[in-house]
Amino acid sequence: MSLAGLAFTALLQLLIVVVSGSVALLPDTIHNFSDCLTAIPLWVAFVIGRRPATKRYSYGYDRAEDLAGLFIVLVIAASAVFVAWEAVARLMHPRAIDHLPWVIAAGLTGFAGNELVAWYRIREGRRIGSMALVADGQHARTDGLTSPGVVAGAIGVALGFDRADPLAGLAIAVVIVFVLWQAGRSVLHRILDGTDESTVVMLESVAASVAGVEHVTSTRARWT
């Protein structure tokens, strides 16, 4: 569902990019396409994760989600590099932007599409207990906030500031790097089997409350 929603949003934006030549809208469109693609490895990971445990993989295949998370981080990093490159190139070689009302409409469309997909991913992720899906939903919500940057760039161009569009593109690249940092931390936390401190405290409290237990010397927990 989220794959179809983001694909439709990105295709609408791509059509307006071709017509208008907006460099701020181009990275926003590419980012939406990359978000669309991140749904595919996550989908595959869910399918693999449902496979029953074997003697070789006695804990099952649930950690396939971690591999999907790594792919998502790499896609975000690649999109940040491409966006920054395009924005700098357009700053050095400005180009006129046409159909500004359509560019503004595309930015608003990107925001609405991302927010709808984010709401759906987060809701379903919490329902099925998938932190990876919840994180991907939060990623989509953050991406939706970059679309107003496209609108701001188009308004700046309409007011006579020609470089407002590529500057908006650079601002979007910075937001993508921020998302990359957050996503990378979450993925590494899970891969390294990190867990919440409150979980360890709870385990110690429960174990210490058992009759006959004098004290708990050490408690360990793993994400898996």
SERO-4910 file (N, C-alpha, C, O; in steps of 0.05 Angstrom, whole numbers):
BEGIN
 pado doro    nc1    nc2    nc3   cac1   cac2   cac3    cc1    cc2    cc3    oc1    oc2    oc3
  Met    A     17    -24      0      0      0      0     17     25      0     12     44    -15
  Ser    A     38     26     17     55     49     18     72     52     -7     78     74    -16
  Leu    A     80     29    -18     95     29    -43     78     42    -65     89     59    -80
  Ala    A     53     34    -68     36     45    -89     31     75    -84     31     91   -103
  Gly    A     27     83    -58     21    111    -52     44    129    -59     40    150    -71
  Leu    A     69    121    -51     92    138    -57     99    138    -87    108    158    -97
  Ala    A     95    115   -100    101    114   -129     82    133   -144     91    147   -162
  Phe    A     57    134   -137     38    152   -150     46    181   -145     46    198   -163
  Thr    A     54    187   -120     62    215   -113     87    223   -129     88    245   -140
  Ala    A    107    205   -130    132    211   -143    128    214   -173    141    231   -186
  Leu    A    110    198   -185    105    200   -214     92    227   -221     99    239   -241
  Leu    A     74    236   -204     62    262   -209     83    285   -207     83    303   -224
  Gln    A    101    283   -188    121    303   -185    141    302   -208    150    323   -218
  Leu    A    148    278   -217    166    275   -239    156    288   -265    171    301   -280
  Leu    A    130    285   -269    117    298   -292    120    328   -291    126    341   -312
  Ile    A    117    340   -268    119    369   -265    148    378   -266    154    400   -276
  Val    A    167    360   -257    196    367   -260    203    370   -289    218    388   -297
  Val    A    194    351   -306    200    352   -335    189    377   -347    202    389   -365
  Val    A    165    385   -339    152    408   -351    165    434   -341    168    453   -356
  Ser    A    172    435   -315    181    461   -303    211    464   -302    220    487   -303
  Gly    A    226    442   -299    255    444   -296    264    453   -268    286    464   -265
  Ser    A    247    449   -248    254    457   -220    275    439   -208    271    414   -207
  Val    A    298    450   -198    318    434   -186    311    427   -157    319    406   -147
  Ala    A    295    444   -144    286    437   -117    265    414   -117    265    397   -100
  Leu    A    248    414   -138    229    393   -140    242    367   -148    232    345   -141
  Leu    A    264    368   -164    277    344   -173    287    327   -150    280    303   -149
  Pro    A    303    338   -131    311    321   -108    288    311    -91    289    288    -81
  Asp    A    268    327    -88    244    318    -73    231    294    -86    223    275    -73
  Thr    A    230    295   -113    219    273   -128    236    248   -126    226    226   -122
  Ile    A    263    252   -129    281    229   -127    280    217    -99    281    192    -96
  His    A    277    234    -79    276    224    -52    250    207    -48    251    187    -34
  Asn    A    228    216    -60    204    201    -58    206    174    -73    195    154    -63
  Phe    A    220    174    -95    225    149   -109    242    130    -92    237    106    -91
  Ser    A    262    141    -78    279    125    -61    263    114    -38    267     91    -30
  Asp    A    245    130    -27    228    120     -6    210     98    -16    205     78     -2
  Cys    A    202    101    -40    185     80    -53    201     54    -55    190     33    -49
  Leu    A    226     56    -62    243     32    -66    249     19    -39    253     -6    -38
  Thr    A    251     35    -17    257     22      9    235      4     18    240    -13     35
  Ala    A    211      7      8    189    -11     15    194    -39      4    184    -59     16
  Ile    A    209    -41    -18    213    -68    -30    230    -86    -13    221   -108     -7
  Pro    A    255    -78     -5    270    -96     12    257   -102     39    260   -124     50
  Leu    A    242    -82     50    228    -87     74    206   -108     70    202   -125     88
  Trp    A    193   -107     48    172   -127     41    185   -154     38    175   -174     49
  Val    A    208   -156     24    222   -181     21    231   -192     49    229   -216     54
  Ala    A    240   -174     66    249   -182     92    226   -194    108    229   -213    123
  Phe    A    202   -182    106    179   -193    120    172   -221    110    165   -238    126
  Val    A    174   -225     84    169   -252     73    189   -272     83    181   -294     91
  Ile    A    215   -265     83    235   -283     92    232   -288    122    236   -310    132
  Gly    A    225   -267    137    222   -269    166    200   -288    175    201   -298    197
  Arg    A    181   -294    157    159   -312    164    167   -341    161    153   -359    170
  Arg    A    190   -346    149    199   -374    145    204   -387    172    215   -374    191
  Pro    A    197   -413    175    201   -426    201    231   -430    208    248   -431    190
  Ala    A    237   -433    233    265   -437    242    274   -464    232    259   -483    228
  Thr    A    300   -466    228    313   -491    219    335   -498    239    340   -483    258
  Lys    A    348   -521    235    370   -529    252    394   -510    249    409   -505    268
  Arg    A    397   -499    225    419   -481    220    412   -453    231    429   -439    242
  Tyr    A    387   -445    227    377   -419    237    356   -424    258    332   -421    253
  Ser    A    365   -431    282    346   -440    303    330   -417    314    309   -422    326
  Tyr    A    338   -392    310    323   -369    319    305   -358    297    291   -338    301
  Gly    A    305   -372    274    288   -362    252    302   -341    235    326   -338    237
  Tyr    A    287   -326    220    298   -307    201    288   -278    206    288   -262    188
  Asp    A    281   -273    231    270   -246    237    289   -224    232    281   -201    226
  Arg    A    315   -229    234    335   -208    230    340   -201    201    357   -184    195
  Ala    A    324   -212    183    325   -204    155    317   -174    153    326   -160    135
  Glu    A    301   -165    173    294   -136    173    319   -118    177    319    -96    166
  Asp    A    339   -128    191    363   -112    195    378   -108    169    388    -86    164
  Leu    A    378   -128    152    391   -125    125    376   -105    108    388    -89     94
  Ala    A    349   -105    110    333    -86     96    339    -58    107    339    -38     91
  Gly    A    343    -55    133    350    -29    144    376    -18    134    378      6    129
  Leu    A    396    -35    130    421    -27    118    417    -16     90    428      5     83
  Phe    A    401    -30     74    395    -21     47    382      6     47    388     24     31
  Ile    A    363     10     66    349     36     68    368     58     74    366     80     62
  Val    A    387     54     92    407     74     99    424     81     75    429    105     70
  Leu    A    432     61     59    449     66     35    433     82     14    445    100      1
  Val    A    408     76     11    391     91     -8    389    120      0    390    138    -17
  Ile    A    384    125     26    382    152     36    408    167     31    408    191     23
  Ala    A    431    154     36    457    167     32    461    174      3    471    196     -3
  Ala    A    454    156    -15    458    161    -43    440    185    -53    449    201    -69
  Ser    A    416    186    -42    398    208    -51    408    235    -40    405    255    -54
  Ala    A    421    235    -17    431    260     -6    454    271    -23    456    294    -28
  Val    A    472    252    -32    494    260    -49    484    271    -75    494    292    -85
  Phe    A    465    258    -88    455    266   -114    441    293   -112    444    310   -129
  Val    A    425    297    -91    411    322    -87    430    345    -84    427    366    -97
  Ala    A    451    342    -67    470    363    -63    485    370    -89    490    393    -95
  Trp    A    492    349   -104    507    353   -129    490    369   -149    500    388   -161
  Glu    A    465    362   -152    447    376   -170    443    405   -162    443    423   -179
  Ala    A    440    410   -136    435    437   -126    459    455   -131    456    478   -140
  Val    A    483    445   -125    508    461   -129    511    467   -159    519    489   -167
  Ala    A    506    446   -176    509    451   -205    490    472   -215    497    488   -232
  Arg    A    466    473   -204    446    493   -213    453    520   -202    446    541   -214
  Leu    A    466    521   -178    475    547   -168    496    559   -186    497    584   -190
  Met    A    514    542   -196    535    552   -214    525    558   -241    536    576   -255
  His    A    504    544   -250    493    548   -277    463    551   -274    448    531   -280
  Pro    A    453    574   -267    424    578   -263    408    573   -288    418    577   -311
  Arg    A    384    564   -284    366    559   -307    338    568   -299    329    565   -277
  Ala    A    324    579   -319    297    589   -313    278    566   -306    281    544   -315
  Ile    A    258    572   -289    238    553   -281    211    562   -292    203    585   -289
  Asp    A    197    544   -304    171    549   -316    149    537   -299    154    520   -282
  His    A    125    547   -303    101    535   -291    103    534   -260     99    513   -248
  Leu    A    110    557   -248    113    558   -219     89    548   -203     92    535   -183
  Pro    A     64    555   -212     41    545   -197     41    514   -196     32    503   -176
  Trp    A     49    501   -217     50    472   -218     72    461   -199     68    441   -186
  Val    A     94    476   -197    115    468   -179    105    469   -150    110    451   -134
  Ile    A     91    491   -144     80    493   -117     60    471   -111     60    460    -89
  Ala    A     44    465   -131     24    444   -127     37    417   -123     28    400   -107
  Ala    A     60    412   -138     74    387   -135     87    385   -107     87    363    -95
  Gly    A     97    407    -96    108    407    -69     87    399    -48     92    384    -30
  Leu    A     64    411    -51     42    405    -33     32    376    -36     25    363    -17
  Thr    A     33    366    -61     26    338    -66     45    319    -53     38    299    -41
  Gly    A     72    326    -54     92    310    -41     88    309    -11     91    287      1
  Phe    A     81    331      1     77    332     30     53    314     37     55    298     56
  Ala    A     31    317     23      7    302     29     11    272     25      3    256     42
  Gly    A     25    265      3     30    236     -2     47    223     19     42    201     28
  Asn    A     69    237     27     87    227     47     73    224     74     77    204     88
  Glu    A     57    244     81     44    243    107     24    220    108     21    207    129
  Leu    A      9    216     87    -10    194     86      4    167     89     -5    149    104
  Val    A     26    163     74     41    138     75     54    135    103     54    113    114
  Ala    A     64    157    114     76    155    141     56    146    161     61    129    178
  Trp    A     32    158    161     11    150    179      4    121    177      1    107    197
  Tyr    A      2    111    152     -5     83    148     17     64    157     12     44    170
  Arg    A     43     71    151     65     53    159     68     52    189     71     31    201
  Ile    A     66     75    202     69     76    231     46     60    245     51     45    264
  Arg    A     22     64    235     -1     50    247      2     20    244     -2      5    263
  Glu    A      9     11    220     11    -18    215     36    -30    229     35    -52    238
  Gly    A     58    -14    230     82    -23    244     76    -28    273     86    -48    284
  Arg    A     62    -10    286     55    -14    314     36    -37    318     37    -51    338
  Arg    A     18    -41    298     -2    -62    301     11    -90    300      3   -108    314
  Ile    A     31    -93    282     44   -119    279     70   -121    295     83   -142    295
  Gly    A     78   -100    309    102   -101    326    128    -99    310    148   -110    318
  Ser    A    128    -84    288    152    -82    271    164    -54    275    153    -34    265
  Met    A    187    -52    289    200    -27    293    212    -16    266    214      8    262
  Ala    A    219    -35    249    230    -27    223    210    -12    206    216      9    194
  Leu    A    185    -21    207    164     -8    192    156     18    204    150     38    190
  Val    A    156     20    231    151     45    245    172     65    238    166     89    232
  Ala    A    198     57    238    220     75    231    218     84    202    223    108    196
  Asp    A    210     67    184    206     74    156    183     95    154    185    113    137
  Gly    A    163     92    170    141    111    170    150    138    180    142    159    169
  Gln    A    166    138    201    177    163    212    195    177    191    196    201    189
  His    A    210    160    176    227    170    154    210    184    133    217    206    124
  Ala    A    188    172    125    170    183    105    158    210    116    155    229    100
  Arg    A    152    211    141    140    236    153    161    258    152    154    281    145
  Thr    A    186    252    158    207    272    157    211    282    128    216    305    123
  Asp    A    210    263    109    213    270     81    191    289     72    196    307     56
  Gly    A    167    284     82    145    301     75    150    331     82    139    349     69
  Leu    A    166    335    103    172    362    111    190    377     92    192    401     93
  Thr    A    204    362     75    222    375     55    206    387     32    216    405     19
  Ser    A    182    377     28    166    388      6    159    417      8    159    431    -12
  Pro    A    153    427     33    149    456     35    174    472     26    171    496     18
  Gly    A    198    460     27    222    474     17    219    479    -13    229    499    -23
  Val    A    207    460    -27    202    463    -56    184    487    -60    188    503    -78
  Val    A    163    488    -44    144    510    -47    157    537    -41    153    557    -55
  Ala    A    174    538    -20    189    562    -13    207    571    -36    209    595    -42
  Gly    A    221    552    -49    238    558    -71    223    570    -95    232    589   -107
  Ala    A    200    558   -101    184    568   -123    173    596   -117    172    613   -135
  Ile    A    165    601    -93    156    628    -86    179    648    -88    174    671    -97
  Gly    A    203    640    -79    226    658    -82    232    665   -110    238    688   -116
  Val    A    230    645   -128    235    650   -157    213    669   -168    219    687   -183
  Ala    A    188    665   -159    166    682   -168    170    711   -159    161    730   -172
  Leu    A    184    715   -136    189    742   -126    215    754   -138    222    777   -132
  Gly    A    228    739   -156    251    751   -170    278    741   -161    298    750   -171
  Phe    A    279    723   -141    305    712   -131    310    685   -146    300    665   -137
  Asp    A    326    686   -167    329    663   -185    342    639   -171    337    616   -178
  Arg    A    360    644   -151    374    622   -138    359    610   -115    369    593   -100
  Ala    A    335    619   -110    319    608    -88    314    579    -92    313    563    -73
  Asp    A    310    570   -117    304    542   -123    327    524   -116    323    505   -101
  Pro    A    352    529   -126    374    511   -118    381    513    -89    390    493    -77
  Leu    A    377    537    -77    382    539    -48    363    521    -32    370    509    -12
  Ala    A    338    521    -42    318    503    -29    327    474    -32    323    457    -14
  Gly    A    339    467    -56    349    440    -60    371    433    -40    372    411    -30
  Leu    A    389    452    -35    410    447    -15    398    443     13    408    426     28
  Ala    A    378    459     19    365    456     45    352    428     48    354    416     69
  Ile    A    341    419     26    329    392     27    351    371     31    347    351     45
  Ala    A    374    375     18    397    356     22    405    355     51    412    333     61
  Val    A    405    378     65    412    378     93    392    362    109    400    348    127
  Val    A    366    365    103    346    350    117    349    320    112    346    304    131
  Ile    A    357    313     88    361    284     82    384    273     98    383    251    108
  Val    A    406    289    101    429    281    117    420    277    146    429    258    159
  Phe    A    403    294    156    392    291    184    377    265    186    379    251    206
  Val    A    360    259    166    345    234    166    364    210    165    360    190    179
  Leu    A    385    213    149    405    192    147    418    186    174    421    162    181
  Trp    A    424    207    189    436    203    215    418    188    234    426    170    248
  Gln    A    392    196    234    373    183    251    368    154    244    368    136    261
  Ala    A    365    150    218    360    122    208    384    104    214    381     81    222
  Gly    A    408    115    209    433    100    213    436     92    242    443     69    248
  Arg    A    430    110    261    432    104    289    413     81    297    420     63    311
  Ser    A    388     83    286    368     63    293    376     35    283    373     15    296
  Val    A    386     35    258    393      9    245    417     -3    260    417    -27    266
  Leu    A    438     13    266    461      3    281    454     -6    309    464    -26    319
  His    A    435      8    321    426      0    348    414    -28    348    419    -44    366
  Arg    A    399    -34    327    387    -60    325    407    -82    317    407   -103    329
  Ile    A    424    -75    298    444    -95    288    463   -103    311    471   -126    313
  Leu    A    470    -84    328    488    -89    351    472   -101    375    483   -103    397
  Asp    A    447   -108    370    430   -121    391    426   -102    415    422   -112    437
  Gly    A    425    -76    410    419    -58    432    390    -60    440    372    -67    424
  Thr    A    385    -53    465    358    -53    476    353    -29    494    373    -14    499
  Asp    A    329    -24    503    324     -1    520    334     -6    548    332    -29    558
  Glu    A    344     15    561    354     12    588    331      4    607    335    -11    627
  Ser    A    307     13    601    284      6    618    278    -24    618    268    -34    638
  Thr    A    286    -37    597    281    -66    595    299    -80    616    290    -98    630
  Val    A    325    -72    617    343    -84    636    335    -79    664    336    -96    682
  Val    A    326    -54    670    317    -47    696    292    -64    704    290    -72    727
  Met    A    274    -68    685    250    -84    691    258   -113    697    247   -124    716
  Leu    A    277   -124    682    285   -152    686    298   -155    714    293   -174    728
  Glu    A    314   -135    721    327   -136    748    306   -135    770    308   -149    790
  Ser    A    287   -117    766    266   -113    787    249   -139    790    243   -147    812
  Val    A    241   -151    767    225   -175    768    240   -198    781    229   -213    797
  Ala    A    266   -201    773    282   -223    783    286   -220    813    285   -239    828
  Ala    A    292   -195    822    297   -190    850    272   -193    868    275   -198    892
  Ser    A    249   -192    856    224   -194    871    216   -223    876    197   -229    891
  Val    A    230   -242    864    224   -270    867    232   -279    895    254   -273    905
  Ala    A    214   -294    909    220   -303    936    245   -320    936    249   -338    920
  Gly    A    263   -314    955    288   -330    958    312   -317    944    335   -325    949
  Val    A    307   -297    927    329   -284    913    338   -261    930    323   -243    937
  Glu    A    364   -261    937    375   -240    955    382   -214    939    374   -192    947
  His    A    395   -218    916    400   -195    899    408   -204    871    415   -227    868
  Val    A    405   -187    852    412   -193    824    439   -180    817    441   -156    819
  Thr    A    458   -196    809    485   -185    804    488   -174    776    502   -154    772
  Ser    A    474   -186    757    478   -176    729    454   -185    712    444   -207    715
  Thr    A    445   -167    695    423   -173    677    431   -165    649    442   -143    645
  Arg    A    425   -182    630    431   -175    602    406   -180    585    390   -197    590
  Ala    A    404   -163    564    382   -166    546    391   -161    517    409   -145    513
  Arg    A    380   -174    498    387   -171    470    362   -164    455    340   -174    461
  Trp    A    365   -148    434    342   -140    418    328   -165    406    304   -167    406
  Thr    A    345   -184    397    334   -208    384    316   -224    404    306   -245    396
***
